[in-house]
């Protein structure tokens, strides 16, 4: 199974193996950015059909083409068509405009599991910092914008550089998965488990998503100091 | 060296070895609580003289006695005397009253490195959650209360249960160290390195301390779900 490379299974007890079939098609809004493209490619490499979404269908198809040429089950579409075609929709767009985009897609996203990966961060000379978000977090903003969807927060802290680095077979980091719906958080945890090296770990309700999003600012500080692509592992599990 | 058990040094590049002499005496305000007592015992076990502080000198001496009986360099004193005698002062008190305590000790803490480990968390039936802090974080509140001290944020996410478990030789977790003063954050990073299994890692300025404090709420959710004493490791460094 993809989720249990030999080296990793020696270090960590592997959860029940995930299979690509259980996820249906996964759409990635913002699928032409590094984070969305990287996640899409990793899911597709694990056997999950992926639709990269973008405001512009042509750009999405352009981003998908090299992956499709490499034999991966990836296609491109505009955000609305991508959302409509999938069971699980990853939101990997910039924070700016995030709430408005989701509201505009609320019909397409109704009944779906929406996975918010968005980090509300500002940047200045001293680096990155958490932006004030009235709802508490981008994920809670998504939940408020999408009353008919099941919102999960995950994948905020995963390095886009590592996701996109095709020379790396594994992405050795844990993914904190937050949400109110146990079935949905379990499913998205298993989706993370599909990527070799990655573990999905339930880490609380959406009210505790803000600090996970903001932790990316700390990882950026760590990257700057140590010249790294830092992520986190949870110890003792 | 304490900071480089053989198993660990295989996994992680060890920073320049720390020596107990470079830290002087370390005081722990709130040294009778599980976190303070656990940190104090671990520092003392690494050879650093520790004074456990408490509102009540008698209670502090009582907490120190079993460690002193075991041959560790630990004594107890009231918070003010402990603060006055140390170069590095760890603040491991409950969030409630934290700002007032620090203001009352501002003379004793002037010129010292003050390490804030405090987590402003609330608890209800659904678990732990971040409290709103006007200054942004407990650490920033400490910095505002102590203009003549150098405030560092660290040790917020370390399990008190693991710290206090004498059967565990190592505490296998990283410590995120935040602050404005490079010399102070480096020193406190090395203090963390002294505890076997632990690494101190610079993780940004104090404005990014709030999410590190709040992350403890996620660790509490993880502990509940997985029956663990979770901590974090930073990957790729």
Interface residues (C-beta under 8 A of the other chain):
Chain A: X126 X127 X128 X129 X130 X159 X162 X172 X173 X176 X178 X201 X202 X203 X204 X205 X207 X208 X210 X211 X212 X214 X215 X217 X218 X219 X220 X221 X222 X225 X226 X228 X229 X230 X231 X232 X233 X234 X235 X236 X237
Chain B: X126 X127 X128 X129 X130 X159 X162 X172 X173 X176 X178 X201 X202 X203 X204 X205 X207 X208 X210 X211 X212 X214 X215 X217 X218 X219 X220 X221 X222 X225 X226 X228 X229 X230 X231 X232 X233 X234 X235 X236 X237
